[in-house]
Amino acid sequence: MRENTSEVKHKIWLSSPHMSGFEEKYINDAFASNWVAPLGPNVDGFEKDLECYLKNQSFVATLSSGTAAIHLALKLLNVTHGDEVLCQTKTFVASVNPVIYVGATPVFIDSETETWNMCPVLLEKAILDRIKQGKKPKAIIAINLYGMPYNVSKIHAIANKHDIAIIEDSAEALGSHYKNRACGTFGDFSILSFNGNKIITTSTGGALVCRDNNTKKRAIFLATQAKDPGIDYNHSEVGYNYRMSNILAGIGRGQMQVLEDRVQSRRKNYDYYKHALKNIDDIEFLNEPEHFFSNRWLTTVLFKTKTMRDFILNALLEENIEARPSWKPMHQQALYKNYPNYLNGVSDSLFDRGLCLPSGSNLSTLELDRIIDIINKYFG
Ligand SMILES: *Cc1c(COP(=O)(O)O)cnc(C)c1O
């Protein structure tokens, strides 16, 4: 055993994998039964686990990534060349890249301050403006950023009014809910990610949540090279190789057994930071509005100024602590800056002043205190 004093500079990760110990049993089962393939009992079991957890008519296809799930959702909504898709600008690039895969045009919508997610006022403005210009958007990609649900009631009321489908990007929000209903069940399609730093992980992986079983079957058809029924390998449309491995699904089954623990641990991190930093007026936390429940995937705070944020970010990095600015908005990316956008300055400000703090469910109090001490030192 090393002593605490010699551990002072050990690496603290932003959000590292946290195994339960149950995963290996499912992996061993896969080896024992030789289901080393992109199908098998773990894939079926993991899908069932997710369906039972999400409830509300959820039909889940587990896939190779969350990005693949967004791609399939767009295909299943028949989004194609020349179509427009409205997308929250404040997100990780994976939310938007699949819009390009299908040859469509992303149109970026800024955030509201209450949730940091898609601003309903700008959404409606954008829809009316696109229609006026002769092009009704084909879909909306709404994000539950950092685990905070988007304003489901308002966003869906607008989408329903204009009859536009919603893809709910819940990659960061498994375990969150809105009005007691699980995130991942609100979209016409919803997507989940099990990448290495998400609240539960299969190392890499994702899922598409469909609203009926026929759509799930169609998703699996597209995810397995779109092979027509029969033995002679007929293909009448383009498919993909997007299914999840039965080994990785075994990790998922083990992780599902501790999902609620992981949510509680991440929420405790948020509470711990908030309590410890409560006397610093220059730091702001994102509160849960009434009826919103966040899994607090990442505790992300706002500093009064960018200078302050940059100073703390660098101080943490120097101490071998992984921290990050909050996601750079898509409309600021070289890749996406020339696409249409509807902005209000909120996502720019969140990017300048926001800092993601280490938030793993396996952080110790000692580690949290090390981070807090560095921040407190700056503010005297
Ligand atoms: C992680 C993430 C994705 C992509 O998921 P992958 O499984 O990494 O492909 C999509 N959207 C958001 C908001 C994410 O954080």
The ligand as an SDF file (V2000), in Angstrom:
LIG
                    3D

 15 15  0  0  0  0  0  0  0  0999 V2000
  -20.7410    9.9360  -26.6030 C   0  0  0  0  0  0  0  0  0  0  0  0
  -21.7370   10.7200  -27.3520 C   0  0  0  0  0  0  0  0  0  0  0  0
  -22.2380   10.2950  -28.5980 C   0  0  0  0  0  0  0  0  0  0  0  0
  -21.6510    9.1710  -29.3960 C   0  0  0  0  0  0  0  0  0  0  0  0
  -21.6300    7.9460  -28.8410 O   0  0  0  0  0  0  0  0  0  0  0  0
  -20.4900    6.8740  -29.3110 P   0  0  0  0  0  0  0  0  0  0  0  0
  -20.9710    5.6270  -28.6500 O   0  0  0  0  0  0  0  0  0  0  0  0
  -19.1970    7.3820  -28.7690 O   0  0  0  0  0  0  0  0  0  0  0  0
  -20.5110    6.8000  -30.7890 O   0  0  0  0  0  0  0  0  0  0  0  0
  -23.2530   11.0200  -29.1780 C   0  0  0  0  0  0  0  0  0  0  0  0
  -23.7540   12.1170  -28.5960 N   0  0  0  0  0  0  0  0  0  0  0  0
  -23.2810   12.5810  -27.4150 C   0  0  0  0  0  0  0  0  0  0  0  0
  -23.8970   13.7950  -26.8340 C   0  0  0  0  0  0  0  0  0  0  0  0
  -22.2500   11.9060  -26.7700 C   0  0  0  0  0  0  0  0  0  0  0  0
  -21.7720   12.3920  -25.6210 O   0  0  0  0  0  0  0  0  0  0  0  0
  1  2  1  0
  2  3  1  0
  2 14  2  0
  3  4  1  0
  3 10  2  0
  4  5  1  0
  5  6  1  0
  6  7  2  0
  6  8  1  0
  6  9  1  0
 10 11  1  0
 11 12  2  0
 12 13  1  0
 12 14  1  0
 14 15  1  0
M  END
$$$$
